[in-house]
Amino acid sequence: MTVTTIDLDQSVLDTAKELTGARTNRDVVNRALQTLIAVRQQPAAVERILSREFTDEQTAASVTHYAAPDIPADDA
């Protein structure tokens, strides 16, 4: 692992920690870098998905929907 010293805007770092649930500065910076990488790689992944060809068996799959249980409203 590389050790790097950088100046960060503390309020931005604090906001990012709140939004991500990260506990440490290192964790929030790593999550930010991972998110950046994922976002930049997403278009290529979408293109790969769109270029896939499916068999008739794959496209004939069905989904069973189940009704959600009735939940009584609070009387408060």
PyMOL Python script that loads the backbone (N, CA, C, O; Angstrom):
from pymol import cmd

cmd.read_pdbstr("""\
ATOM      1  N   MET A   1       0.850  -1.173   0.000  1.00  0.00           N
ATOM      2  CA  MET A   1       0.000   0.000   0.000  1.00  0.00           C
ATOM      3  C   MET A   1       0.897   1.238   0.000  1.00  0.00           C
ATOM      4  O   MET A   1       1.913   1.279   0.694  1.00  0.00           O
ATOM      5  N   THR A   2       0.518   2.227  -0.771  1.00  0.00           N
ATOM      6  CA  THR A   2       1.264   3.469  -0.860  1.00  0.00           C
ATOM      7  C   THR A   2       0.769   4.455   0.196  1.00  0.00           C
ATOM      8  O   THR A   2      -0.433   4.596   0.417  1.00  0.00           O
ATOM      9  N   VAL A   3       1.713   5.130   0.840  1.00  0.00           N
ATOM     10  CA  VAL A   3       1.360   6.171   1.795  1.00  0.00           C
ATOM     11  C   VAL A   3       1.511   7.504   1.086  1.00  0.00           C
ATOM     12  O   VAL A   3       2.581   7.823   0.568  1.00  0.00           O
ATOM     13  N   THR A   4       0.428   8.287   1.064  1.00  0.00           N
ATOM     14  CA  THR A   4       0.407   9.569   0.365  1.00  0.00           C
ATOM     15  C   THR A   4      -0.182  10.616   1.282  1.00  0.00           C
ATOM     16  O   THR A   4      -1.178  10.373   1.963  1.00  0.00           O
ATOM     17  N   THR A   5       0.437  11.780   1.296  1.00  0.00           N
ATOM     18  CA  THR A   5      -0.086  12.886   2.084  1.00  0.00           C
ATOM     19  C   THR A   5      -0.775  13.855   1.138  1.00  0.00           C
ATOM     20  O   THR A   5      -0.177  14.317   0.166  1.00  0.00           O
ATOM     21  N   ILE A   6      -2.056  14.165   1.431  1.00  0.00           N
ATOM     22  CA  ILE A   6      -2.801  15.101   0.602  1.00  0.00           C
ATOM     23  C   ILE A   6      -3.601  16.035   1.497  1.00  0.00           C
ATOM     24  O   ILE A   6      -3.988  15.667   2.606  1.00  0.00           O
ATOM     25  N   ASP A   7      -3.846  17.243   1.009  1.00  0.00           N
ATOM     26  CA  ASP A   7      -4.699  18.194   1.710  1.00  0.00           C
ATOM     27  C   ASP A   7      -6.119  18.017   1.191  1.00  0.00           C
ATOM     28  O   ASP A   7      -6.361  18.054  -0.015  1.00  0.00           O
ATOM     29  N   LEU A   8      -7.055  17.823   2.116  1.00  0.00           N
ATOM     30  CA  LEU A   8      -8.454  17.640   1.750  1.00  0.00           C
ATOM     31  C   LEU A   8      -9.303  18.683   2.449  1.00  0.00           C
ATOM     32  O   LEU A   8      -8.979  19.124   3.552  1.00  0.00           O
ATOM     33  N   ASP A   9     -10.385  19.074   1.805  1.00  0.00           N
ATOM     34  CA  ASP A   9     -11.354  19.985   2.407  1.00  0.00           C
ATOM     35  C   ASP A   9     -12.084  19.189   3.497  1.00  0.00           C
ATOM     36  O   ASP A   9     -12.790  18.227   3.194  1.00  0.00           O
ATOM     37  N   GLN A  10     -11.915  19.586   4.757  1.00  0.00           N
ATOM     38  CA  GLN A  10     -12.463  18.821   5.871  1.00  0.00           C
ATOM     39  C   GLN A  10     -13.985  18.713   5.815  1.00  0.00           C
ATOM     40  O   GLN A  10     -14.541  17.669   6.155  1.00  0.00           O
ATOM     41  N   SER A  11     -14.663  19.777   5.390  1.00  0.00           N
ATOM     42  CA  SER A  11     -16.123  19.705   5.339  1.00  0.00           C
ATOM     43  C   SER A  11     -16.585  18.724   4.261  1.00  0.00           C
ATOM     44  O   SER A  11     -17.581  18.024   4.448  1.00  0.00           O
ATOM     45  N   VAL A  12     -15.879  18.668   3.148  1.00  0.00           N
ATOM     46  CA  VAL A  12     -16.205  17.704   2.094  1.00  0.00           C
ATOM     47  C   VAL A  12     -15.945  16.290   2.599  1.00  0.00           C
ATOM     48  O   VAL A  12     -16.750  15.387   2.368  1.00  0.00           O
ATOM     49  N   LEU A  13     -14.845  16.100   3.275  1.00  0.00           N
ATOM     50  CA  LEU A  13     -14.505  14.791   3.825  1.00  0.00           C
ATOM     51  C   LEU A  13     -15.554  14.348   4.841  1.00  0.00           C
ATOM     52  O   LEU A  13     -15.983  13.194   4.830  1.00  0.00           O
ATOM     53  N   ASP A  14     -15.969  15.266   5.723  1.00  0.00           N
ATOM     54  CA  ASP A  14     -16.987  14.945   6.726  1.00  0.00           C
ATOM     55  C   ASP A  14     -18.316  14.570   6.067  1.00  0.00           C
ATOM     56  O   ASP A  14     -18.976  13.618   6.483  1.00  0.00           O
ATOM     57  N   THR A  15     -18.700  15.323   5.040  1.00  0.00           N
ATOM     58  CA  THR A  15     -19.947  15.020   4.329  1.00  0.00           C
ATOM     59  C   THR A  15     -19.864  13.650   3.662  1.00  0.00           C
ATOM     60  O   THR A  15     -20.816  12.872   3.716  1.00  0.00           O
ATOM     61  N   ALA A  16     -18.743  13.359   3.043  1.00  0.00           N
ATOM     62  CA  ALA A  16     -18.557  12.059   2.388  1.00  0.00           C
ATOM     63  C   ALA A  16     -18.609  10.928   3.412  1.00  0.00           C
ATOM     64  O   ALA A  16     -19.158   9.862   3.133  1.00  0.00           O
ATOM     65  N   LYS A  17     -18.046  11.154   4.581  1.00  0.00           N
ATOM     66  CA  LYS A  17     -18.093  10.137   5.635  1.00  0.00           C
ATOM     67  C   LYS A  17     -19.537   9.878   6.059  1.00  0.00           C
ATOM     68  O   LYS A  17     -19.936   8.728   6.243  1.00  0.00           O
ATOM     69  N   GLU A  18     -20.312  10.938   6.213  1.00  0.00           N
ATOM     70  CA  GLU A  18     -21.718  10.778   6.603  1.00  0.00           C
ATOM     71  C   GLU A  18     -22.497  10.019   5.531  1.00  0.00           C
ATOM     72  O   GLU A  18     -23.273   9.116   5.843  1.00  0.00           O
ATOM     73  N   LEU A  19     -22.288  10.386   4.281  1.00  0.00           N
ATOM     74  CA  LEU A  19     -23.034   9.767   3.186  1.00  0.00           C
ATOM     75  C   LEU A  19     -22.671   8.304   2.966  1.00  0.00           C
ATOM     76  O   LEU A  19     -23.525   7.501   2.589  1.00  0.00           O
ATOM     77  N   THR A  20     -21.419   7.957   3.197  1.00  0.00           N
ATOM     78  CA  THR A  20     -20.969   6.586   2.933  1.00  0.00           C
ATOM     79  C   THR A  20     -20.977   5.705   4.169  1.00  0.00           C
ATOM     80  O   THR A  20     -20.964   4.479   4.060  1.00  0.00           O
ATOM     81  N   GLY A  21     -20.998   6.320   5.337  1.00  0.00           N
ATOM     82  CA  GLY A  21     -20.892   5.526   6.565  1.00  0.00           C
ATOM     83  C   GLY A  21     -19.462   5.116   6.868  1.00  0.00           C
ATOM     84  O   GLY A  21     -19.217   4.297   7.754  1.00  0.00           O
ATOM     85  N   ALA A  22     -18.522   5.684   6.134  1.00  0.00           N
ATOM     86  CA  ALA A  22     -17.110   5.374   6.382  1.00  0.00           C
ATOM     87  C   ALA A  22     -16.706   5.899   7.752  1.00  0.00           C
ATOM     88  O   ALA A  22     -17.179   6.948   8.190  1.00  0.00           O
ATOM     89  N   ARG A  23     -15.835   5.167   8.418  1.00  0.00           N
ATOM     90  CA  ARG A  23     -15.409   5.575   9.759  1.00  0.00           C
ATOM     91  C   ARG A  23     -14.086   6.328   9.760  1.00  0.00           C
ATOM     92  O   ARG A  23     -13.810   7.110  10.670  1.00  0.00           O
ATOM     93  N   THR A  24     -13.273   6.091   8.741  1.00  0.00           N
ATOM     94  CA  THR A  24     -11.957   6.732   8.721  1.00  0.00           C
ATOM     95  C   THR A  24     -11.779   7.517   7.430  1.00  0.00           C
ATOM     96  O   THR A  24     -12.471   7.285   6.439  1.00  0.00           O
ATOM     97  N   ASN A  25     -10.831   8.457   7.466  1.00  0.00           N
ATOM     98  CA  ASN A  25     -10.515   9.228   6.260  1.00  0.00           C
ATOM     99  C   ASN A  25     -10.029   8.295   5.156  1.00  0.00           C
ATOM    100  O   ASN A  25     -10.400   8.457   3.993  1.00  0.00           O
ATOM    101  N   ARG A  26      -9.213   7.336   5.514  1.00  0.00           N
ATOM    102  CA  ARG A  26      -8.684   6.387   4.529  1.00  0.00           C
ATOM    103  C   ARG A  26      -9.827   5.631   3.864  1.00  0.00           C
ATOM    104  O   ARG A  26      -9.840   5.454   2.646  1.00  0.00           O
ATOM    105  N   ASP A  27     -10.781   5.189   4.667  1.00  0.00           N
ATOM    106  CA  ASP A  27     -11.913   4.432   4.130  1.00  0.00           C
ATOM    107  C   ASP A  27     -12.732   5.281   3.165  1.00  0.00           C
ATOM    108  O   ASP A  27     -13.112   4.803   2.097  1.00  0.00           O
ATOM    109  N   VAL A  28     -13.007   6.527   3.524  1.00  0.00           N
ATOM    110  CA  VAL A  28     -13.823   7.369   2.643  1.00  0.00           C
ATOM    111  C   VAL A  28     -13.083   7.690   1.346  1.00  0.00           C
ATOM    112  O   VAL A  28     -13.703   7.747   0.284  1.00  0.00           O
ATOM    113  N   VAL A  29     -11.786   7.898   1.413  1.00  0.00           N
ATOM    114  CA  VAL A  29     -11.015   8.174   0.196  1.00  0.00           C
ATOM    115  C   VAL A  29     -10.972   6.924  -0.691  1.00  0.00           C
ATOM    116  O   VAL A  29     -11.118   7.023  -1.909  1.00  0.00           O
ATOM    117  N   ASN A  30     -10.773   5.753  -0.082  1.00  0.00           N
ATOM    118  CA  ASN A  30     -10.771   4.512  -0.872  1.00  0.00           C
ATOM    119  C   ASN A  30     -12.123   4.278  -1.531  1.00  0.00           C
ATOM    120  O   ASN A  30     -12.186   3.880  -2.695  1.00  0.00           O
ATOM    121  N   ARG A  31     -13.210   4.523  -0.793  1.00  0.00           N
ATOM    122  CA  ARG A  31     -14.547   4.356  -1.371  1.00  0.00           C
ATOM    123  C   ARG A  31     -14.762   5.336  -2.530  1.00  0.00           C
ATOM    124  O   ARG A  31     -15.346   4.979  -3.553  1.00  0.00           O
ATOM    125  N   ALA A  32     -14.287   6.561  -2.359  1.00  0.00           N
ATOM    126  CA  ALA A  32     -14.431   7.554  -3.430  1.00  0.00           C
ATOM    127  C   ALA A  32     -13.676   7.119  -4.678  1.00  0.00           C
ATOM    128  O   ALA A  32     -14.189   7.244  -5.790  1.00  0.00           O
ATOM    129  N   LEU A  33     -12.472   6.616  -4.501  1.00  0.00           N
ATOM    130  CA  LEU A  33     -11.684   6.171  -5.651  1.00  0.00           C
ATOM    131  C   LEU A  33     -12.333   4.954  -6.321  1.00  0.00           C
ATOM    132  O   LEU A  33     -12.358   4.862  -7.548  1.00  0.00           O
ATOM    133  N   GLN A  34     -12.857   4.020  -5.516  1.00  0.00           N
ATOM    134  CA  GLN A  34     -13.528   2.848  -6.080  1.00  0.00           C
ATOM    135  C   GLN A  34     -14.781   3.254  -6.850  1.00  0.00           C
ATOM    136  O   GLN A  34     -15.086   2.685  -7.898  1.00  0.00           O
ATOM    137  N   THR A  35     -15.505   4.242  -6.324  1.00  0.00           N
ATOM    138  CA  THR A  35     -16.705   4.719  -7.007  1.00  0.00           C
ATOM    139  C   THR A  35     -16.346   5.385  -8.323  1.00  0.00           C
ATOM    140  O   THR A  35     -17.013   5.158  -9.333  1.00  0.00           O
ATOM    141  N   LEU A  36     -15.306   6.199  -8.326  1.00  0.00           N
ATOM    142  CA  LEU A  36     -14.852   6.839  -9.556  1.00  0.00           C
ATOM    143  C   LEU A  36     -14.509   5.800 -10.613  1.00  0.00           C
ATOM    144  O   LEU A  36     -14.907   5.929 -11.770  1.00  0.00           O
ATOM    145  N   ILE A  37     -13.779   4.783 -10.217  1.00  0.00           N
ATOM    146  CA  ILE A  37     -13.392   3.727 -11.156  1.00  0.00           C
ATOM    147  C   ILE A  37     -14.633   3.013 -11.702  1.00  0.00           C
ATOM    148  O   ILE A  37     -14.736   2.772 -12.904  1.00  0.00           O
ATOM    149  N   ALA A  38     -15.574   2.675 -10.809  1.00  0.00           N
ATOM    150  CA  ALA A  38     -16.790   1.976 -11.236  1.00  0.00           C
ATOM    151  C   ALA A  38     -17.602   2.816 -12.209  1.00  0.00           C
ATOM    152  O   ALA A  38     -18.101   2.303 -13.211  1.00  0.00           O
ATOM    153  N   VAL A  39     -17.737   4.105 -11.919  1.00  0.00           N
ATOM    154  CA  VAL A  39     -18.523   4.988 -12.783  1.00  0.00           C
ATOM    155  C   VAL A  39     -17.873   5.107 -14.154  1.00  0.00           C
ATOM    156  O   VAL A  39     -18.560   5.087 -15.175  1.00  0.00           O
ATOM    157  N   ARG A  40     -16.566   5.230 -14.178  1.00  0.00           N
ATOM    158  CA  ARG A  40     -15.866   5.365 -15.466  1.00  0.00           C
ATOM    159  C   ARG A  40     -15.882   4.076 -16.268  1.00  0.00           C
ATOM    160  O   ARG A  40     -15.838   4.115 -17.497  1.00  0.00           O
ATOM    161  N   GLN A  41     -15.946   2.922 -15.586  1.00  0.00           N
ATOM    162  CA  GLN A  41     -15.968   1.640 -16.292  1.00  0.00           C
ATOM    163  C   GLN A  41     -17.380   1.229 -16.695  1.00  0.00           C
ATOM    164  O   GLN A  41     -17.551   0.321 -17.509  1.00  0.00           O
ATOM    165  N   GLN A  42     -18.384   1.882 -16.139  1.00  0.00           N
ATOM    166  CA  GLN A  42     -19.769   1.493 -16.382  1.00  0.00           C
ATOM    167  C   GLN A  42     -20.166   1.520 -17.857  1.00  0.00           C
ATOM    168  O   GLN A  42     -20.795   0.566 -18.317  1.00  0.00           O
ATOM    169  N   PRO A  43     -19.833   2.557 -18.619  1.00  0.00           N
ATOM    170  CA  PRO A  43     -20.238   2.551 -20.035  1.00  0.00           C
ATOM    171  C   PRO A  43     -19.723   1.329 -20.799  1.00  0.00           C
ATOM    172  O   PRO A  43     -20.437   0.784 -21.640  1.00  0.00           O
ATOM    173  N   ALA A  44     -18.516   0.903 -20.522  1.00  0.00           N
ATOM    174  CA  ALA A  44     -17.972  -0.277 -21.199  1.00  0.00           C
ATOM    175  C   ALA A  44     -18.747  -1.526 -20.799  1.00  0.00           C
ATOM    176  O   ALA A  44     -18.987  -2.404 -21.627  1.00  0.00           O
ATOM    177  N   ALA A  45     -19.138  -1.605 -19.528  1.00  0.00           N
ATOM    178  CA  ALA A  45     -19.907  -2.753 -19.061  1.00  0.00           C
ATOM    179  C   ALA A  45     -21.283  -2.775 -19.724  1.00  0.00           C
ATOM    180  O   ALA A  45     -21.765  -3.837 -20.118  1.00  0.00           O
ATOM    181  N   VAL A  46     -21.908  -1.620 -19.846  1.00  0.00           N
ATOM    182  CA  VAL A  46     -23.211  -1.539 -20.497  1.00  0.00           C
ATOM    183  C   VAL A  46     -23.094  -1.975 -21.952  1.00  0.00           C
ATOM    184  O   VAL A  46     -23.948  -2.709 -22.451  1.00  0.00           O
ATOM    185  N   GLU A  47     -22.065  -1.538 -22.621  1.00  0.00           N
ATOM    186  CA  GLU A  47     -21.855  -1.940 -24.018  1.00  0.00           C
ATOM    187  C   GLU A  47     -21.694  -3.448 -24.139  1.00  0.00           C
ATOM    188  O   GLU A  47     -22.220  -4.060 -25.068  1.00  0.00           O
ATOM    189  N   ARG A  48     -20.962  -4.052 -23.193  1.00  0.00           N
ATOM    190  CA  ARG A  48     -20.798  -5.512 -23.224  1.00  0.00           C
ATOM    191  C   ARG A  48     -22.143  -6.204 -23.029  1.00  0.00           C
ATOM    192  O   ARG A  48     -22.434  -7.197 -23.696  1.00  0.00           O
ATOM    193  N   ILE A  49     -22.956  -5.686 -22.125  1.00  0.00           N
ATOM    194  CA  ILE A  49     -24.278  -6.281 -21.882  1.00  0.00           C
ATOM    195  C   ILE A  49     -25.155  -6.148 -23.120  1.00  0.00           C
ATOM    196  O   ILE A  49     -25.816  -7.104 -23.526  1.00  0.00           O
ATOM    197  N   LEU A  50     -25.160  -4.955 -23.720  1.00  0.00           N
ATOM    198  CA  LEU A  50     -26.005  -4.721 -24.894  1.00  0.00           C
ATOM    199  C   LEU A  50     -25.589  -5.560 -26.091  1.00  0.00           C
ATOM    200  O   LEU A  50     -26.420  -5.892 -26.937  1.00  0.00           O
ATOM    201  N   SER A  51     -24.327  -5.900 -26.167  1.00  0.00           N
ATOM    202  CA  SER A  51     -23.851  -6.672 -27.315  1.00  0.00           C
ATOM    203  C   SER A  51     -24.056  -8.174 -27.144  1.00  0.00           C
ATOM    204  O   SER A  51     -23.802  -8.939 -28.075  1.00  0.00           O
ATOM    205  N   ARG A  52     -24.508  -8.607 -25.973  1.00  0.00           N
ATOM    206  CA  ARG A  52     -24.742 -10.037 -25.749  1.00  0.00           C
ATOM    207  C   ARG A  52     -25.891 -10.544 -26.588  1.00  0.00           C
ATOM    208  O   ARG A  52     -26.846  -9.822 -26.875  1.00  0.00           O
ATOM    209  N   GLU A  53     -25.781 -11.787 -26.970  1.00  0.00           N
ATOM    210  CA  GLU A  53     -26.874 -12.456 -27.672  1.00  0.00           C
ATOM    211  C   GLU A  53     -27.413 -13.543 -26.752  1.00  0.00           C
ATOM    212  O   GLU A  53     -26.649 -14.261 -26.106  1.00  0.00           O
ATOM    213  N   PHE A  54     -28.730 -13.656 -26.700  1.00  0.00           N
ATOM    214  CA  PHE A  54     -29.369 -14.604 -25.810  1.00  0.00           C
ATOM    215  C   PHE A  54     -30.080 -15.684 -26.611  1.00  0.00           C
ATOM    216  O   PHE A  54     -30.552 -15.445 -27.723  1.00  0.00           O
ATOM    217  N   THR A  55     -30.147 -16.871 -26.030  1.00  0.00           N
ATOM    218  CA  THR A  55     -30.870 -17.971 -26.661  1.00  0.00           C
ATOM    219  C   THR A  55     -32.363 -17.788 -26.396  1.00  0.00           C
ATOM    220  O   THR A  55     -32.751 -17.037 -25.502  1.00  0.00           O
ATOM    221  N   ASP A  56     -33.198 -18.477 -27.173  1.00  0.00           N
ATOM    222  CA  ASP A  56     -34.643 -18.428 -26.955  1.00  0.00           C
ATOM    223  C   ASP A  56     -34.994 -18.883 -25.546  1.00  0.00           C
ATOM    224  O   ASP A  56     -35.900 -18.338 -24.915  1.00  0.00           O
ATOM    225  N   GLU A  57     -34.281 -19.872 -25.065  1.00  0.00           N
ATOM    226  CA  GLU A  57     -34.539 -20.382 -23.714  1.00  0.00           C
ATOM    227  C   GLU A  57     -34.290 -19.294 -22.655  1.00  0.00           C
ATOM    228  O   GLU A  57     -35.042 -19.180 -21.687  1.00  0.00           O
ATOM    229  N   GLN A  58     -33.243 -18.508 -22.846  1.00  0.00           N
ATOM    230  CA  GLN A  58     -32.940 -17.448 -21.894  1.00  0.00           C
ATOM    231  C   GLN A  58     -33.991 -16.340 -21.934  1.00  0.00           C
ATOM    232  O   GLN A  58     -34.364 -15.804 -20.890  1.00  0.00           O
ATOM    233  N   THR A  59     -34.461 -15.999 -23.108  1.00  0.00           N
ATOM    234  CA  THR A  59     -35.423 -14.900 -23.209  1.00  0.00           C
ATOM    235  C   THR A  59     -36.846 -15.334 -22.877  1.00  0.00           C
ATOM    236  O   THR A  59     -37.721 -14.485 -22.709  1.00  0.00           O
ATOM    237  N   ALA A  60     -37.093 -16.635 -22.779  1.00  0.00           N
ATOM    238  CA  ALA A  60     -38.431 -17.132 -22.462  1.00  0.00           C
ATOM    239  C   ALA A  60     -38.626 -17.296 -20.952  1.00  0.00           C
ATOM    240  O   ALA A  60     -39.668 -17.788 -20.519  1.00  0.00           O
ATOM    241  N   ALA A  61     -37.664 -16.902 -20.166  1.00  0.00           N
ATOM    242  CA  ALA A  61     -37.777 -17.047 -18.710  1.00  0.00           C
ATOM    243  C   ALA A  61     -38.947 -16.226 -18.197  1.00  0.00           C
ATOM    244  O   ALA A  61     -39.283 -15.189 -18.769  1.00  0.00           O
ATOM    245  N   SER A  62     -39.564 -16.687 -17.124  1.00  0.00           N
ATOM    246  CA  SER A  62     -40.681 -15.954 -16.547  1.00  0.00           C
ATOM    247  C   SER A  62     -40.386 -15.633 -15.093  1.00  0.00           C
ATOM    248  O   SER A  62     -39.551 -16.273 -14.454  1.00  0.00           O
ATOM    249  N   VAL A  63     -41.084 -14.636 -14.585  1.00  0.00           N
ATOM    250  CA  VAL A  63     -40.913 -14.204 -13.210  1.00  0.00           C
ATOM    251  C   VAL A  63     -42.245 -14.343 -12.503  1.00  0.00           C
ATOM    252  O   VAL A  63     -43.281 -13.945 -13.036  1.00  0.00           O
ATOM    253  N   THR A  64     -42.223 -14.903 -11.311  1.00  0.00           N
ATOM    254  CA  THR A  64     -43.433 -15.037 -10.515  1.00  0.00           C
ATOM    255  C   THR A  64     -43.477 -13.886  -9.520  1.00  0.00           C
ATOM    256  O   THR A  64     -42.527 -13.662  -8.770  1.00  0.00           O
ATOM    257  N   HIS A  65     -44.586 -13.164  -9.523  1.00  0.00           N
ATOM    258  CA  HIS A  65     -44.750 -12.044  -8.603  1.00  0.00           C
ATOM    259  C   HIS A  65     -45.600 -12.498  -7.431  1.00  0.00           C
ATOM    260  O   HIS A  65     -46.625 -13.157  -7.603  1.00  0.00           O
ATOM    261  N   TYR A  66     -45.163 -12.138  -6.254  1.00  0.00           N
ATOM    262  CA  TYR A  66     -45.911 -12.451  -5.047  1.00  0.00           C
ATOM    263  C   TYR A  66     -46.464 -11.161  -4.464  1.00  0.00           C
ATOM    264  O   TYR A  66     -45.803 -10.124  -4.498  1.00  0.00           O
ATOM    265  N   ALA A  67     -47.667 -11.226  -3.934  1.00  0.00           N
ATOM    266  CA  ALA A  67     -48.291 -10.042  -3.332  1.00  0.00           C
ATOM    267  C   ALA A  67     -47.631  -9.782  -1.982  1.00  0.00           C
ATOM    268  O   ALA A  67     -47.314 -10.710  -1.237  1.00  0.00           O
ATOM    269  N   ALA A  68     -47.435  -8.514  -1.688  1.00  0.00           N
ATOM    270  CA  ALA A  68     -46.898  -8.128  -0.395  1.00  0.00           C
ATOM    271  C   ALA A  68     -47.969  -8.354   0.671  1.00  0.00           C
ATOM    272  O   ALA A  68     -49.158  -8.192   0.392  1.00  0.00           O
ATOM    273  N   PRO A  69     -47.567  -8.724   1.885  1.00  0.00           N
ATOM    274  CA  PRO A  69     -48.563  -8.935   2.937  1.00  0.00           C
ATOM    275  C   PRO A  69     -49.196  -7.619   3.330  1.00  0.00           C
ATOM    276  O   PRO A  69     -48.565  -6.564   3.257  1.00  0.00           O
ATOM    277  N   ASP A  70     -50.477  -7.691   3.759  1.00  0.00           N
ATOM    278  CA  ASP A  70     -51.159  -6.488   4.238  1.00  0.00           C
ATOM    279  C   ASP A  70     -50.577  -6.112   5.584  1.00  0.00           C
ATOM    280  O   ASP A  70     -50.467  -6.938   6.489  1.00  0.00           O
ATOM    281  N   ILE A  71     -50.209  -4.856   5.695  1.00  0.00           N
ATOM    282  CA  ILE A  71     -49.655  -4.348   6.942  1.00  0.00           C
ATOM    283  C   ILE A  71     -50.618  -3.299   7.477  1.00  0.00           C
ATOM    284  O   ILE A  71     -50.868  -2.288   6.821  1.00  0.00           O
ATOM    285  N   PRO A  72     -51.159  -3.539   8.671  1.00  0.00           N
ATOM    286  CA  PRO A  72     -52.131  -2.572   9.213  1.00  0.00           C
ATOM    287  C   PRO A  72     -51.479  -1.216   9.479  1.00  0.00           C
ATOM    288  O   PRO A  72     -50.320  -1.139   9.888  1.00  0.00           O
ATOM    289  N   ALA A  73     -52.240  -0.156   9.241  1.00  0.00           N
ATOM    290  CA  ALA A  73     -51.760   1.197   9.496  1.00  0.00           C
ATOM    291  C   ALA A  73     -51.710   1.444  10.994  1.00  0.00           C
ATOM    292  O   ALA A  73     -52.502   0.883  11.750  1.00  0.00           O
ATOM    293  N   ASP A  74     -50.769   2.291  11.422  1.00  0.00           N
ATOM    294  CA  ASP A  74     -50.688   2.667  12.835  1.00  0.00           C
ATOM    295  C   ASP A  74     -51.927   3.456  13.220  1.00  0.00           C
ATOM    296  O   ASP A  74     -52.400   4.290  12.448  1.00  0.00           O
ATOM    297  N   ASP A  75     -52.446   3.201  14.392  1.00  0.00           N
ATOM    298  CA  ASP A  75     -53.601   3.913  14.886  1.00  0.00           C
ATOM    299  C   ASP A  75     -53.221   5.184  15.619  1.00  0.00           C
ATOM    300  O   ASP A  75     -54.095   5.887  16.127  1.00  0.00           O
ATOM    301  N   ALA A  76     -51.944   5.489  15.684  1.00  0.00           N
ATOM    302  CA  ALA A  76     -51.481   6.650  16.447  1.00  0.00           C
ATOM    303  C   ALA A  76     -51.771   7.945  15.764  1.00  0.00           C
ATOM    304  O   ALA A  76     -51.439   9.008  16.288  1.00  0.00           O
TER     305      ALA A  76
END
""", "prot")
cmd.dss("prot")
cmd.show_as("cartoon", "prot")
cmd.util.cbc("prot")
cmd.orient("prot")
